[in-house]
Amino acid sequence: MGAFEDSKPALAMLGMQFSYAIVSLITRAALIQGMSPRVFVVYRQAIATVVIAPLAHFSRWNCYGIEEFLFGVFGLAYWNVYAEGLYLASSSMASAMGNLVPAITFVMAFLIGLEKINIRSFRSIAKIVGTVICVSGAISMALLRGPKLLNTTIFESGGEDWLLGCLLIFASTFCWSIWLILQVPVTASYPNHLSLSAWLCFLATLQSGILTLFLEKDLDAWKLHSYLEVVGCLFTGIIGSGISFFVQAWVISQRGPLFSAMFNPLCTVIVTILAAIFLHEEIYTGSLIGAVAVIIGLYIVLWGKAKDFIKEEDRVDPKLEIDERQTVKITIEESRGVDPVLEEPLLSDKSNDIEESSDFHKK
């Protein structure tokens, strides 16, 4: 039973990577059939709101402000830009470029002062080298497609569309990185994650709905024309934006954010294999080499970050060390039958002065 309990976070992340892969493939298939990416985002967030809001109703609600509004804006920007890029490029490309997020987040955190770099530190050098490898791999995926390795295209995508799709996916990783950085002060101010998630999904639905009403002039774009589009909206809303939030939060609370991020490349592998089988997506040499470089760079960055967490855990407050030594000393003396001698009295001299003054006033 103990081994199974210890393996629960790993099994949960394996399940989540498969679900993320299915979300990516279903989204791509629905968009290929002609569904508007912006309408898809609206339905996805609306379904997630409907699923999470009843659960959050029994939780403690908070009042939210401008930080949460910006939090929702960048989350909305990510999903809209990502959906457009996914439609123009491919699901395997979108999944592979998602591994850029830790590296880009590291750069942004450094620029705003949340991340420190010490050139003499090997871990800092590792994070810089890993970031360079990640970005180089992403450029290789977008520009150096190379010879075709597998499949003949079924869904035509021109060179310009492919490049534009790659650029949009690359831009979406910046939005997601900003979203992650904003998550730090937001979650610190509002620890009720269930209520916060419901509120953010509602904000995303409202914002994306207003945006889509202006951009989509044809009302027919709001109609769902196939079962695939219906299933895609339901699955991505319930699993992709609903259940995944709770599973991800639970895993991070159990093993930390690095453990969660380590499983991201698995989604890339699953998506690439399933996309080649079911969607007949083309696989190119340059894209494959670039994806491998992004994954290698990701693990280098994560290794550097892991050293940060180890270093922070090793730091012990000197006051706590003194208290622990005194506790051990008193316990040993008591076990030997010796009256423990306190280095400092339980009541300070000030408290004795107060008692003497009170006795004086009574007299």
C-alpha positions in Angstrom: 0.0 0.0 0.0 2.9 2.4 0.8 4.4 1.9 -2.6 1.1 2.7 -4.3 0.6 5.8 -2.2 4.1 7.0 -3.1 3.4 6.4 -6.8 0.0 8.3 -6.9 1.5 11.7 -8.0 3.4 10.0 -10.8 0.4 8.0 -11.9 -1.7 11.2 -11.8 0.8 13.1 -13.9 0.9 10.2 -16.4 -2.9 10.4 -16.7 -2.8 14.2 -17.1 -0.2 14.0 -19.9 -2.5 11.6 -21.8 -5.5 13.9 -21.2 -3.5 16.9 -22.4 -2.5 15.0 -25.5 -6.1 14.1 -26.2 -7.1 17.8 -25.6 -4.6 18.9 -28.2 -5.6 16.4 -30.8 -9.4 16.9 -30.3 -8.9 20.7 -30.5 -6.9 20.4 -33.7 -9.5 18.0 -35.3 -12.3 20.4 -34.4 -10.5 23.4 -35.8 -9.7 21.5 -39.0 -13.4 20.8 -39.5 -14.0 24.5 -39.7 -14.8 25.6 -36.1 -13.6 29.1 -35.2 -10.7 29.0 -32.7 -12.2 32.0 -30.9 -15.6 30.4 -30.5 -13.9 27.2 -29.3 -12.2 29.1 -26.5 -15.5 30.7 -25.5 -17.3 27.3 -25.2 -14.3 25.7 -23.5 -14.2 28.4 -20.8 -17.9 28.5 -20.4 -18.1 24.8 -19.8 -15.3 24.9 -17.3 -17.1 27.7 -15.5 -20.3 25.6 -15.3 -18.4 22.7 -14.0 -16.3 24.5 -11.3 -18.8 27.2 -10.2 -21.2 24.7 -8.3 -18.2 23.3 -6.5 -16.9 26.7 -5.6 -20.3 27.7 -4.3 -19.7 25.6 -1.2 -16.3 27.2 -0.7 -15.4 30.6 0.7 -15.6 33.3 -2.0 -13.3 36.2 -2.1 -13.3 39.7 -3.6 -11.0 40.0 -6.6 -9.3 43.0 -8.2 -7.1 44.2 -11.0 -4.5 41.5 -10.6 -7.1 38.8 -11.2 -8.4 40.7 -14.2 -5.0 40.8 -15.7 -4.5 37.2 -14.7 -7.6 36.3 -16.8 -6.5 38.6 -19.7 -3.2 36.8 -20.2 -4.8 33.4 -19.8 -7.4 34.4 -22.4 -4.6 35.7 -24.7 -2.8 32.4 -24.3 -5.7 30.2 -25.3 -6.7 32.4 -28.3 -3.2 32.7 -29.7 -2.5 29.0 -29.0 -5.7 27.9 -30.8 -4.9 30.0 -33.9 -1.3 28.6 -34.0 -2.5 25.1 -33.4 -4.9 25.4 -36.4 -2.2 26.8 -38.7 0.7 24.6 -37.7 0.2 21.2 -36.0 -0.6 19.6 -32.7 2.8 18.1 -32.3 4.5 21.5 -33.0 2.2 23.1 -30.4 3.0 20.4 -27.8 6.7 20.6 -28.4 6.9 24.4 -28.1 5.0 24.2 -24.8 8.2 22.9 -23.3 9.6 26.4 -23.8 7.5 27.8 -21.0 9.9 27.1 -18.1 12.9 28.7 -20.0 10.9 31.8 -21.0 9.5 32.1 -17.5 13.1 32.0 -16.2 14.1 34.9 -18.5 11.1 37.0 -17.6 11.5 36.3 -13.9 15.2 37.4 -14.2 14.2 40.7 -16.0 11.7 41.7 -13.2 14.0 40.6 -10.4 12.3 37.4 -9.2 15.2 35.3 -10.4 18.9 35.9 -9.6 21.9 34.9 -11.8 25.3 34.2 -10.5 27.8 33.7 -13.3 30.1 31.8 -11.0 27.3 29.4 -10.0 27.1 26.2 -12.1 23.3 26.1 -11.6 22.9 29.6 -13.1 25.0 28.7 -16.1 22.9 25.6 -16.5 19.7 27.6 -16.6 21.2 30.0 -19.2 22.5 27.2 -21.4 19.2 25.3 -21.1 17.3 28.5 -22.1 19.5 29.0 -25.2 19.1 25.4 -26.2 15.3 25.6 -25.8 15.0 28.7 -27.9 17.4 27.3 -30.6 15.3 24.2 -30.8 12.1 26.2 -31.2 13.7 28.2 -34.1 14.8 24.9 -35.7 11.3 23.5 -35.5 9.8 26.6 -37.1 12.4 27.4 -39.8 14.4 24.2 -40.5 11.7 21.7 -41.4 14.1 19.5 -43.5 13.2 16.3 -45.3 9.9 14.6 -44.5 10.2 11.5 -42.3 6.6 10.3 -42.0 3.2 10.7 -43.6 1.8 12.5 -46.6 -0.3 15.6 -45.7 -4.1 15.3 -45.7 -4.8 18.8 -44.3 -2.9 21.2 -46.5 -0.9 23.9 -44.8 1.2 26.2 -46.8 4.7 27.4 -45.8 3.5 30.8 -44.8 0.7 29.3 -42.7 3.1 27.0 -41.0 5.5 29.7 -40.1 2.7 32.0 -38.9 1.3 29.1 -36.8 4.8 28.5 -35.3 5.1 32.2 -34.4 1.7 32.3 -32.8 2.5 29.2 -30.7 5.8 30.8 -29.8 3.9 34.0 -28.8 1.4 32.0 -26.7 4.3 30.6 -24.6 5.1 34.2 -23.6 1.5 34.8 -22.6 1.6 31.6 -20.6 4.8 32.6 -18.9 3.4 35.9 -17.9 0.3 34.1 -16.6 2.5 31.9 -14.4 4.4 34.9 -13.0 1.1 36.6 -12.2 0.0 33.5 -10.5 2.5 34.0 -7.7 1.0 37.1 -6.1 -2.6 36.1 -7.0 -2.4 32.7 -5.3 -0.5 34.2 -2.3 -3.3 36.8 -1.8 -6.2 34.4 -2.4 -5.4 30.9 -1.1 -8.8 29.6 -2.0 -7.9 28.0 -5.3 -11.3 26.6 -6.1 -13.0 30.0 -5.8 -10.2 31.7 -7.7 -10.4 29.1 -10.5 -14.1 29.5 -10.9 -13.8 33.3 -11.0 -11.0 33.2 -13.6 -12.9 30.8 -15.8 -15.9 33.2 -15.6 -13.7 36.2 -16.5 -12.2 34.3 -19.4 -15.6 33.4 -20.7 -16.8 37.0 -20.4 -13.7 38.5 -22.0 -13.4 35.9 -24.8 -17.2 36.2 -25.5 -17.0 40.0 -25.9 -13.9 39.7 -28.1 -15.4 37.0 -30.3 -18.6 39.0 -30.8 -16.6 41.8 -32.3 -14.4 39.5 -34.5 -16.8 36.9 -35.6 -19.5 38.7 -37.7 -21.1 35.5 -38.9 -23.5 34.1 -36.4 -23.2 30.7 -38.0 -19.7 30.4 -36.6 -21.3 29.9 -33.1 -23.1 26.8 -34.3 -21.7 23.3 -33.5 -22.0 21.3 -36.7 -20.7 17.9 -35.7 -20.4 15.5 -32.7 -16.7 16.0 -32.8 -17.0 19.7 -32.1 -19.4 19.0 -29.2 -17.2 16.3 -27.7 -14.2 18.6 -28.2 -15.7 21.5 -26.3 -17.0 19.2 -23.5 -13.8 17.3 -23.1 -11.5 20.3 -23.2 -13.8 22.3 -20.8 -14.3 19.5 -18.2 -10.9 17.8 -18.4 -8.6 20.4 -19.9 -9.8 23.4 -17.8 -11.6 21.7 -14.9 -10.3 18.4 -13.5 -6.7 19.1 -14.6 -6.6 22.2 -12.3 -7.3 20.1 -9.2 -5.0 17.3 -10.2 -2.2 19.7 -11.0 -2.6 21.6 -7.8 -2.6 18.4 -5.8 0.5 17.0 -7.4 2.4 20.4 -6.9 1.3 20.3 -3.2 2.6 16.8 -2.9 5.9 16.9 -4.9 6.4 20.5 -6.0 6.3 22.3 -9.3 9.5 20.7 -10.7 8.0 17.2 -10.4 5.0 18.4 -12.4 7.1 20.1 -15.1 9.3 17.0 -15.6 6.4 15.2 -17.2 5.7 17.8 -19.9 7.9 16.2 -22.6 5.9 13.0 -22.3 2.9 14.9 -23.7 5.0 15.9 -26.7 5.9 12.3 -27.4 2.3 11.1 -27.0 0.9 13.9 -29.2 3.5 13.3 -32.0 2.7 9.6 -32.1 -1.1 9.9 -32.0 -1.1 12.9 -34.4 0.9 10.9 -36.9 -1.5 7.9 -36.6 -4.9 9.6 -36.4 -4.4 13.0 -38.0 -1.7 11.9 -40.5 0.4 14.9 -39.5 3.7 15.2 -41.3 6.9 14.7 -39.3 10.1 16.5 -40.5 13.7 16.0 -39.7 14.3 19.6 -38.6 11.1 19.6 -36.4 12.1 16.4 -34.8 15.7 17.6 -34.0 14.3 20.9 -32.7 11.8 19.1 -30.5 14.6 16.9 -29.0 16.7 20.1 -28.4 13.7 21.8 -26.6 13.2 18.8 -24.3 17.0 18.6 -23.5 17.0 22.3 -22.8 13.9 21.9 -20.6 15.6 19.3 -18.4 18.8 21.4 -18.1 16.7 24.4 -16.9 14.8 22.2 -14.5 18.0 20.7 -13.2 19.3 24.3 -12.5 16.0 25.1 -10.7 16.1 21.9 -8.7 19.4 23.1 -7.2 17.7 26.3 -6.1 15.0 24.3 -4.2 17.7 22.1 -2.6 19.6 25.2 -1.5 16.5 26.9 -0.1 15.6 23.7 1.9 19.1 23.5 3.4 18.8 27.0 4.9 17.9 26.8 8.5 17.0 29.7 10.7 19.7 30.2 13.4 17.1 30.9 16.0 15.4 27.6 15.3 18.8 25.8 15.6 19.3 27.4 19.1 15.8 26.5 20.2 16.3 22.9 19.1 19.7 22.7 20.9 18.1 24.0 24.1 15.2 21.5 23.8 17.5 18.6 23.3 19.7 19.7 26.2 16.7 20.0 28.6 15.4 16.6 27.5 18.8 14.9 28.2 19.1 16.5 31.6 15.6 15.5 32.6 16.3 11.9 31.5 19.4 11.9 33.8 17.4 13.1 36.7 19.1 16.5 36.7 17.0 19.7 37.1 17.3 21.6 33.8 19.0 25.0 34.0 17.5 27.6 31.7 19.9 30.0 30.2 17.2 32.7 30.3 14.4 32.9 32.9 10.9 32.2 31.7 9.8 35.6 33.0 12.0 38.6 32.2 13.1 41.2 34.8 10.6 43.6 33.3 7.8 41.3 34.4 9.2 41.2 38.0 9.4 45.0 38.0 5.7 45.1 37.1 4.8 42.7 39.9 6.8 44.7 42.5 5.2 48.0 41.3 1.7 46.5 41.6 2.5 45.3 45.2 3.7 48.8 46.1 0.5 50.3 44.8 -1.6 47.8 46.9 0.3 48.9 50.0 
